[in-house]
Amino acid sequence: MSKHLYLSMMPEALIASMLTPEEFGVYYAVGSEKKARGQAIFFEIDTDFRYEAFPIEEGLKRCIPHEDGSPKRSVYISVYRILERIPLDAILKLYLVTQDGRVLGLDPSEGCPEDTAGLHMYQEIAPVHPLVVSSLGPREFYNSIVKSPATLFTIPALCFVELRLGELAENPEYGAVGDLPYNNIDHLRQCLVDLRTKTVHNKMVDRIHPAAFPYRTIKSGIFLGNQEKLLCFPLPSKDELRAKYYRWWRSANM
């Protein structure tokens, strides 16, 4: 049986496993009697990756079949400050898993979508996870948080997603909410209005917001950036999701 390295984002953890990404996604989201059911997001990491602070060799050695021949599902290698220490070249693929274990794999691209006008909303996923609105597109948002922060604190690496705002992106006061599932819409509207009336580019909507989010609200994709570069994991179009990944798409919209 082959061995794999996975970097979980919720929570942040480096894990060795004998399960394929699809099998690991089912196990990690649906779990066993020891784990509650829930959404999962993880990256597959090149098994040649090594970092002196992570006992990867030992973790892989412990990743052996059980006595009944079943594969070892998980060996936790580290749960602290992992994202910032993994070079983006070691990232192979991103997997989005619904709460009932449907798995969608996304390939990385350095050709991120061009920043567009209007207002934006970002869910930071790891290592911190506030909900933030911004007048900046994804690349400039990443620059403002990681590359050239205007604040006194810095984040060496960040995984985040841009979420749909619909009509609120252009008309935060009176735009229709439509199918947006966000809580406390009045507060969200006010935060968006503040971006247009104050000399700030980013404003926190919820500093302790859960990292999980409805996949159907993804606007363009998932972003992962460190001091070196930014990767984008574009989400296929709705038509492609319906045609090629229907089970995942149906689960993501439940």
Protein Blocks (a to p, Z undefined) as FASTA:
>chain_A
ZZdddddfbdcdddddfbdfklmmmmmmnopmkbccdddddddddfkbccfklcfklmmm
mmccdfkopacfbdcfbfghkllmpcfklpmbdcdddfkopacdddddfbdcdddedjdd
dddfbfbdcdcddfbdfklmmmmmmmmccbfbdcfbdcdddddekjmlmmmmlgcfkjaf
behkllmmmmmmmmmmpccfbdcfblkbcfbdcfklpmkbccdddfkbccddddddfklm
mmmmmmmmmmmmZZ
